[in-house]
Amino acid sequence: MVYIDICDPFPTASWNGYKYFITFTDDYSRYRYLYLIHEKSQSLDMFKIYKAEVENQQNRKIKTVRTDHDDEYYGRYDGYVQDLLPIF
Protein backbone atom coordinates (compact mmCIF):
# COMPACT_ATOMS: atom_id res chain seq x y z
CA MET A 1 0.00 0.00 0.00
CA VAL A 2 1.25 3.45 -0.92
CA TYR A 3 0.09 6.74 0.59
CA ILE A 4 0.20 9.85 -1.59
CA ASP A 5 0.07 13.47 -0.48
CA ILE A 6 0.54 16.79 -2.29
CA CYS A 7 1.47 19.88 -0.31
CA ASP A 8 -0.32 23.20 -0.65
CA PRO A 9 1.42 25.70 -2.92
CA PHE A 10 4.40 27.47 -1.42
CA PRO A 11 3.91 31.24 -1.00
CA THR A 12 7.20 31.71 -2.86
CA ALA A 13 8.40 29.36 -5.58
CA SER A 14 11.78 27.66 -5.20
CA TRP A 15 14.84 28.92 -7.08
CA ASN A 16 13.85 26.87 -10.15
CA GLY A 17 10.10 27.54 -10.00
CA TYR A 18 8.74 24.56 -8.07
CA LYS A 19 5.59 25.42 -6.10
CA TYR A 20 4.49 21.97 -4.87
CA PHE A 21 5.86 18.66 -3.75
CA ILE A 22 4.29 15.22 -3.77
CA THR A 23 5.22 12.38 -1.42
CA PHE A 24 4.79 8.64 -1.83
CA THR A 25 5.08 6.60 1.37
CA ASP A 26 5.36 2.81 1.36
CA ASP A 27 3.19 1.46 4.19
CA TYR A 28 5.35 -1.61 4.78
CA SER A 29 8.82 -0.07 4.91
CA ARG A 30 7.78 3.55 5.67
CA TYR A 31 10.26 4.58 3.00
CA ARG A 32 9.25 7.93 1.49
CA TYR A 33 9.90 9.43 -1.93
CA LEU A 34 9.55 13.16 -2.49
CA TYR A 35 9.24 14.81 -5.89
CA LEU A 36 9.19 18.57 -6.57
CA ILE A 37 6.62 19.66 -9.15
CA HIS A 38 5.66 22.93 -10.84
CA GLU A 39 1.92 22.22 -11.03
CA LYS A 40 -0.44 19.70 -9.48
CA SER A 41 -1.28 18.48 -12.96
CA GLN A 42 2.14 16.75 -12.95
CA SER A 43 1.11 14.42 -10.10
CA LEU A 44 0.05 11.56 -12.40
CA ASP A 45 3.36 11.76 -14.27
CA MET A 46 5.24 11.61 -10.95
CA PHE A 47 3.21 8.59 -9.88
CA LYS A 48 4.11 6.80 -13.10
CA ILE A 49 7.81 7.53 -12.49
CA TYR A 50 7.54 6.39 -8.87
CA LYS A 51 5.63 3.23 -9.80
CA ALA A 52 8.16 2.22 -12.45
CA GLU A 53 11.11 2.85 -10.13
CA VAL A 54 9.68 1.01 -7.13
CA GLU A 55 8.34 -1.97 -9.05
CA ASN A 56 11.67 -2.41 -10.83
CA GLN A 57 13.65 -2.21 -7.57
CA GLN A 58 11.37 -4.40 -5.47
CA ASN A 59 10.20 -6.86 -8.12
CA ARG A 60 6.71 -6.40 -6.64
CA LYS A 61 3.56 -4.61 -7.77
CA ILE A 62 1.80 -1.74 -6.01
CA LYS A 63 -1.61 -3.07 -4.99
CA THR A 64 -3.31 -0.14 -3.24
CA VAL A 65 -2.96 3.62 -3.32
CA ARG A 66 -4.45 5.83 -0.61
CA THR A 67 -4.77 9.58 -0.23
CA ASP A 68 -6.04 11.86 2.51
CA HIS A 69 -9.13 12.64 0.34
CA ASP A 70 -8.40 16.34 0.34
CA ASP A 71 -9.40 18.52 -2.62
CA GLU A 72 -5.82 18.72 -3.87
CA TYR A 73 -6.41 16.14 -6.61
CA TYR A 74 -9.38 18.05 -8.00
CA GLY A 75 -7.69 21.30 -8.94
CA ARG A 76 -8.77 23.47 -6.03
CA TYR A 77 -5.67 25.68 -6.44
CA ASP A 78 -4.76 25.65 -10.11
CA GLY A 79 -8.12 25.05 -11.79
CA TYR A 80 -7.02 21.78 -13.38
CA VAL A 81 -9.57 19.02 -12.69
CA GLN A 82 -8.08 15.55 -12.53
CA ASP A 83 -9.49 12.50 -10.83
CA LEU A 84 -6.55 10.25 -9.94
CA LEU A 85 -8.29 7.59 -7.91
CA PRO A 86 -9.97 5.56 -10.70
CA ILE A 87 -6.68 5.43 -12.65
CA PHE A 88 -4.94 3.33 -10.03
C-alpha positions, -999 to 999 in steps of 0.1 A, spaced: 0 0 0 13 34 -9 1 67 6 2 99 -16 1 135 -5 5 168 -23 15 199 -3 -3 232 -7 14 257 -29 44 275 -14 39 312 -10 72 317 -29 84 294 -56 118 277 -52 148 289 -71 139 269 -102 101 275 -100 87 246 -81 56 254 -61 45 220 -49 59 187 -37 43 152 -38 52 124 -14 48 86 -18 51 66 14 54 28 14 32 15 42 53 -16 48 88 -1 49 78 35 57 103 46 30 92 79 15 99 94 -19 95 132 -25 92 148 -59 92 186 -66 66 197 -92 57 229 -108 19 222 -110 -4 197 -95 -13 185 -130 21 167 -129 11 144 -101 1 116 -124 34 118 -143 52 116 -109 32 86 -99 41 68 -131 78 75 -125 75 64 -89 56 32 -98 82 22 -125 111 29 -101 97 10 -71 83 -20 -91 117 -24 -108 136 -22 -76 114 -44 -55 102 -69 -81 67 -64 -66 36 -46 -78 18 -17 -60 -16 -31 -50 -33 -1 -32 -30 36 -33 -45 58 -6 -48 96 -2 -60 119 25 -91 126 3 -84 163 3 -94 185 -26 -58 187 -39 -64 161 -66 -94 180 -80 -77 213 -89 -88 235 -60 -57 257 -64 -48 256 -101 -81 250 -118 -70 218 -134 -96 190 -127 -81 155 -125 -95 125 -108 -66 102 -99 -83 76 -79 -100 56 -107 -67 54 -127 -49 33 -100 
